[in-house]
């Protein structure tokens, strides 16, 4: 969906919010460019003659960063998005939002960043109650969608921010990130682990134990 440049691709907003970069290759060599510069329109990209997508570079996410993805489709799984949203929020040591990134899909010719909404959050103290008033009027002006879609975007964006803020409140205290000790038995072997409360079993299996064959599937079961 990156090379096909579908405006409704689910992975693209997530990668945009992560500031992903692409490496393109042909017989003359390779070049690197930002994903935002690669997408030029529906089904159109900056890929040159004979080029293939060789690599997607995603910066390592900081431990004080939290990401969320939300979508609306006609069914719960394996459906093209009617609209989707990716949010990524970093809360600094001073308790303020230091880096908010928000990307939208299926609302414009390409997936886009909501820079005004990001600016409305950056430098502010996170609040479960006041996320919506800060960003409700920051909808990208280039997007022309029915009010129902715009309303979902606003509500979804606020819900995404609330989830990130709630995670921060639950997982941090006066001494920073807290962890839980656990013993996990997988394939007959026991593993002693220190795991943050927000982590899912899927992430622990893949990232802590290296069992990358574990898949999420359709996320509808």
C-alpha positions in Angstrom: 0.0 0.0 0.0 3.0 2.3 0.2 4.0 2.0 -3.4 0.3 1.8 -4.6 -0.2 5.1 -2.7 -3.7 4.3 -1.6 -5.1 7.3 0.4 -6.9 4.7 2.6 -3.9 2.6 3.4 -3.7 1.7 7.1 0.1 1.5 7.4 0.8 4.9 5.8 -0.6 7.2 8.6 1.3 5.1 11.2 4.5 5.5 9.3 3.9 9.2 8.7 3.4 9.7 12.4 6.7 7.9 13.0 8.6 10.2 10.4 9.4 7.1 8.3 11.8 7.4 5.4 12.1 5.3 2.3 15.1 3.9 0.4 14.5 3.6 -3.4 16.8 1.6 -5.6 17.5 1.1 -9.3 20.5 0.3 -11.5 22.0 3.8 -11.0 22.1 3.4 -7.2 19.8 4.2 -4.3 18.3 7.3 -2.8 16.4 8.2 0.4 13.4 10.4 0.9 10.7 11.1 3.4 7.5 9.2 3.1 5.6 12.5 3.0 7.6 13.5 -0.1 7.1 10.1 -1.7 3.3 10.3 -1.8 2.1 12.8 -4.5 -1.5 11.8 -5.1 -4.0 8.9 -5.3 -1.9 6.1 -6.9 0.9 8.5 -7.6 4.4 8.6 -6.1 7.8 10.2 -6.6 9.2 6.8 -7.7 11.4 7.1 -10.7 11.9 4.9 -13.8 13.1 1.4 -12.8 13.1 2.1 -9.1 11.8 -0.3 -6.5 11.2 0.3 -2.8 14.2 -1.3 -1.1 13.7 -0.3 2.6 11.5 1.5 5.0 13.4 3.3 7.8 11.4 3.8 11.0 13.2 5.7 13.9 13.3 3.8 17.2 10.4 4.8 19.4 11.4 6.3 22.8 10.2 4.6 26.0 8.2 7.7 26.9 6.4 7.6 23.6 3.0 6.0 23.0 1.3 5.4 19.7 -2.3 4.6 18.8 -4.1 3.6 15.5 -7.9 3.9 14.9 -10.0 3.2 11.8 -13.6 3.1 10.6 -14.5 0.4 8.0 -17.6 -1.3 6.8 -16.7 -4.4 8.9 -14.4 -5.2 11.8 -11.5 -6.8 9.9 -9.9 -6.9 6.4 -11.9 -3.8 5.3 -10.7 -0.7 3.5 -10.8 2.3 5.8 -13.5 4.9 5.4 -11.3 7.0 7.5 -8.3 6.2 9.8 -6.0 8.0 12.2 -2.6 7.5 13.8 -1.4 9.3 16.9 2.0 9.4 18.5 2.6 11.4 21.7 5.8 11.8 23.8 5.5 13.2 27.3 8.7 14.7 28.7 10.2 14.6 32.1 8.5 17.9 33.0 5.1 16.3 32.4 4.3 18.3 29.2 3.7 16.9 25.8 7.0 17.3 24.0 6.1 15.8 20.6 2.6 15.2 19.3 2.2 13.6 15.8 -1.1 13.0 14.2 -1.7 11.5 10.7 -4.9 10.9 8.8 -5.9 8.5 6.0 -8.7 8.4 3.6 -9.6 12.1 4.0 -7.4 13.6 1.3 -5.6 12.7 -1.9 -2.8 11.3 0.2 -2.4 10.5 3.9 -1.5 13.8 5.7 -0.2 15.1 9.0 -2.5 17.3 11.1 0.2 19.9 11.9 -2.1 22.5 13.5 -3.6 19.9 15.8 -0.1 18.8 16.8 0.9 22.4 17.6 -2.2 22.7 19.8 -1.0 19.8 22.0 2.8 20.4 22.0 4.1 22.1 25.2 0.9 21.6 27.1 0.2 19.5 30.2 -1.7 16.3 29.2 -5.3 16.2 30.5 -7.9 13.5 30.1 -10.6 16.1 30.3 -9.3 18.9 28.0 -7.9 17.0 24.9 -10.9 17.8 22.7 -11.2 21.6 23.3 -7.5 22.1 22.4 -7.7 20.4 19.0 -11.3 20.4 18.0 -10.9 23.4 15.7 -7.6 22.3 14.2 -8.9 20.1 11.4 -6.7 20.5 8.3 -8.2 23.1 6.1 -7.2 21.1 2.9 -9.5 18.3 3.8 -13.0 18.4 2.3 -15.2 15.7 3.8 -18.8 15.4 5.0 -19.4 16.7 8.5 -20.0 13.2 9.8 -16.4 12.2 8.8 -15.0 15.4 10.2 -16.9 14.8 13.5 -15.5 11.2 13.7 -12.0 12.6 13.0 -12.3 15.1 15.9 -13.7 12.5 18.3 -11.3 9.8 17.2 -8.3 12.2 17.6 -9.4 13.1 21.1 -9.9 9.5 22.0 -6.5 8.7 20.7 -5.0 11.5 22.8 -6.9 10.3 25.9 -5.6 6.8 25.5 -2.0 8.0 25.2 -2.4 10.3 28.2 -4.2 7.6 30.2 -1.3 5.2 29.5 1.1 7.7 30.7 -0.8 8.3 34.0 -1.1 4.5 34.6 2.5 3.6 33.7 4.4 6.4 35.3 4.8 7.8 38.8 7.3 9.9 40.7 10.1 7.6 39.6 9.1 7.3 36.0 8.1 4.1 34.1 7.0 1.2 36.3 7.3 -2.4 35.4 5.8 -5.7 36.6 7.7 -8.9 37.3 6.3 -12.0 35.7 7.2 -15.5 34.7 5.9 -16.6 31.3 6.0 -20.2 30.1 6.1 -20.6 26.3 6.7 -23.8 24.5 7.7 -25.5 27.7 10.3 -22.9 28.7 9.9 -20.4 31.5 11.1 -16.8 31.1 11.4 -14.3 33.9 10.4 -10.8 32.5 10.1 -7.2 33.6 7.2 -5.8 31.6 5.5 -2.4 31.5 1.8 -2.6 32.3 0.6 -1.3 28.9 2.4 -4.0 26.9 0.3 -6.6 25.2 1.1 -10.3 25.2 1.7 -10.1 21.4 4.4 -7.4 21.9 6.1 -9.3 24.7 6.3 -12.5 22.7 7.6 -10.7 19.6 9.9 -8.1 21.2 11.0 -9.6 24.5 11.3 -13.2 23.5 12.0 -12.7 19.8 9.2 -15.0 18.7 8.4 -13.0 15.6 6.4 -15.8 14.1 3.6 -14.7 16.5 1.0 -12.7 14.5 -2.0 -10.6 15.3 -4.1 -12.0 12.5 -7.3 -10.1 11.6 -7.7 -8.5 15.0 -11.4 -9.5 15.1 -11.3 -12.6 17.2 
